[in-house]
Amino acid sequence: MKFRDDFAANFLSQEKFMEFLDQVETNAQWENYPTNTIMVFSAEENPGLCDMIPAQESKEKILKDTYANTGLLLKVGETYYPVGSTTIKTLENRARISGNALQDLERAKFASVINDCLQVTKGQALIRIHEGKVRAVHGGDKSDYAVLSMPELFEVAALYMRETYDRVKFSKGYFSHLLTTASWEIRDGELLDCYRELLLQYGQSAPSELSAVIRVDSSDVAASGANIFCSLLEGPEKRPLILGNALKLEHSGAATIEAFAGNVAQIFARHRETVEGLGKLFHVYVNYPANVMAGLMNRVGIGKQLTAQTVEQFKAGHMGGGCSGYEVYCGICECIFLAQSRGMSVKGLLDLEEMVSRILTYRMHDYDIPGVVRIQTLLVALSL
């Protein structure tokens, strides 16, 4: 069933996760062709071409899944391949065309529009094929997309965790055709002491249970760079506290595994830097914390319903009056815990964490205003 566009796998064992990535690498292939030679076809209107896709045991099931999703085929050289859902955005980018209206077109019309654009696009196309389908169409020239081997990338991260920190545990791994991610939970004293010291400096005690999480994300279909995120888990419920923006490496022409390894080597310094950045929030005082929460969450694009729930939860536990920016930020991070408990998808949670991290780049005082803020259909009194 790995051919399905919605296939996803979760791992609790690092060994099984790495074995799976090795399998993916073995079964996948990259093809490089002039962009103006590849062509898109509607599968429904070209049944004869469907018969020409490479023979394999799951051929009929692959075609059925394709009809249910993109409904498209791609001619690569002399071979026709079904098109996976992750391909559409990259195909539009390669054809230098975009817009929501494209997805409203009938498949034959969509194929015609894309083909007209591909015909006048210079340069090479780098095509990823995995489990019987095309998964991405990138720019194929040296300055365009850079392939970073998933097994190598995650092995570099795992080796660093193992050799650098005490009390490291592989937390979880995740694979889909869109995104691959792995997390390590760390209880290393040196890594956590900088946060404990920060809290003591401002008269607060650290939670009895505290750990750091290092997460690595990557994608072969341009859904993510090779990115490294740092966060903390507090208390027995392991409530997350996001520590700023990620260390990012885009899949551009200059990207290499060596460059990623350089970013990995900066994890400790980045962790300390982001923790120290939280210290600045203790010097920020806001009079209307719920307003600030709602304004900032709206600013970074967090959904209205989740924003309302997070603000209401904060209000229920807050004694009223003003508070520090640190308390506001901790309250905002609760939205991740709420989203997890409501079964948000892995990709949705990763996007949410990135949105929360961006909040640290805005001035809280810009949103510290009295009054009532309308969130969705509910009037929430935000005059704390």
Stockholm file with secondary structure:
# STOCKHOLM 1.0

chainA/1-384         MKFRDDFAANFLSQEKFMEFLDQVETNAQWENYPTNTIMVFSAEENPGLCDMIPAQESKEKILKDTYANTGLLLKVGETYYPVGSTTIKTLENRARISGNALQDLERAKFASVINDCLQVTKGQALIRIHEGKVRAVHGGDKSDYAVLSMPELFEVAALYMRETYDRVKFSKGYFSHLLTTASWEIRDGELLDCYRELLLQYGQSAPSELSAVIRVDSSDVAASGANIFCSLLEGPEKRPLILGNALKLEHSGAATIEAFAGNVAQIFARHRETVEGLGKLFHVYVNYPANVMAGLMNRVGIGKQLTAQTVEQFKAGHMGGGCSGYEVYCGICECIFLAQSRGMSVKGLLDLEEMVSRILTYRMHDYDIPGVVRIQTLLVALSL
#=GR chainA/1-384 SS CTTSTTCEEEESCHHHHHHHHHHHHHHCEEEEEEGGGCEEEETTTCHHHHTTSCCCTTHHHHHHHHHHTTCEEEEETTEEEEBCTTHHHHHHHHTTCCCGGGGGSCHHHHHHHHHHHHHTCCSEEEEEEETTEEEEEEECSTTSCCCCCHHHHHHHHHHHHHHHCSSEEEEEEEEESSCEEEEEEECCHHHHHHHHHHHHHTTCCCCSSEEEEEEEEECSSSSCCSEEEEEEEETTTTEEEECSSCBCCCSSTTCCHHHHHHHHTTHHHHHHHHHHHHHGGGGCEESCHHHHHHHHHHHTTCCHHHHHHHHHHHHHHCCSSCEEHHHHHHHHHHHHHHHHHTTCCHHHHHHHHHHHHHGGGSCGGGGCCCSEEEETTEEEECCC
#=GC SS_cons         CTTSTTCEEEESCHHHHHHHHHHHHHHCEEEEEEGGGCEEEETTTCHHHHTTSCCCTTHHHHHHHHHHTTCEEEEETTEEEEBCTTHHHHHHHHTTCCCGGGGGSCHHHHHHHHHHHHHTCCSEEEEEEETTEEEEEEECSTTSCCCCCHHHHHHHHHHHHHHHCSSEEEEEEEEESSCEEEEEEECCHHHHHHHHHHHHHTTCCCCSSEEEEEEEEECSSSSCCSEEEEEEEETTTTEEEECSSCBCCCSSTTCCHHHHHHHHTTHHHHHHHHHHHHHGGGGCEESCHHHHHHHHHHHTTCCHHHHHHHHHHHHHHCCSSCEEHHHHHHHHHHHHHHHHHTTCCHHHHHHHHHHHHHGGGSCGGGGCCCSEEEETTEEEECCC
//
